[in-house]
């Protein structure tokens, strides 16, 4: 995933760099470094950021399923 695409997904989810960093247990500077292209976006981060975007149909289906399972339990 490119730095610009990563940032686009994060922004589409309405989250700040700090919010994503807090959710994932990394420092905000790490998120900033990925978005500025100083370090490559790790594959795991690219996958997780897609789950944050409610418009990404494939990812949203997975999130909806997880939410439904959590309610059932």
N, C-alpha and C positions, 0 to 999 in steps of 0.2 A: 504494500500500500504506500502511495506517495505521501509526503508530509502534507500537501495541500488537501488530499482526499481525507486524510485522518482529521485534519482541522475542520473540514466541511461536515463530516459526520458528527463531530463533537458539537459544533455550533448548531446543527440541525436538531440535535437533542436538547438544545437550550442549556448546555452546561458550560461552566467556565473550566479553564485549565485546572484551577485549584480543586474544583468539585470532582473532576475525573481522577485527579491525583489522589484525593482522599478516598474515593471509592476503591481504587486499585492498590492503595498502600505504597504509592511512589511519591516522590517529591514533585512539586509543580514545575520545577526547573527541568525535570525529566520530560514532562509533557511538552514544555516549550522547546526543548532541544529537538524532539522528534518533529514538531511542527515547523521548525526553522530549518530542518534538514541537517542539523549538526550530527545527528546519529540516526541510523535507519530505524524506522518504526518496526518493533518486533512483531513477528507473526501473531503472537497471542494478543497483542494490543490492537492490531488491525481487526482481528476477529471480534474482540470484545467491544470495540467502538461501534461496529456495525449493529450490535445488539442494543445499543443506546438509541438508535434512530428508529422512531416509530413508523417512518415512511418506508423503510427497507422491509418489504413484504416477507421475504424469506426469514430474515432475522426476527421480525415481529412475531411470526408464527411460533418460533421457538420460545420467545419471551412469554407470549400468551400461554403457552403450554406449561411453562415453569410456574407462572402465577397461578394457574388453575390447580396444579398439583399441590402448591403450597396451601391453597384454600381448602382443598380436600383433606389434607393432613390435619 
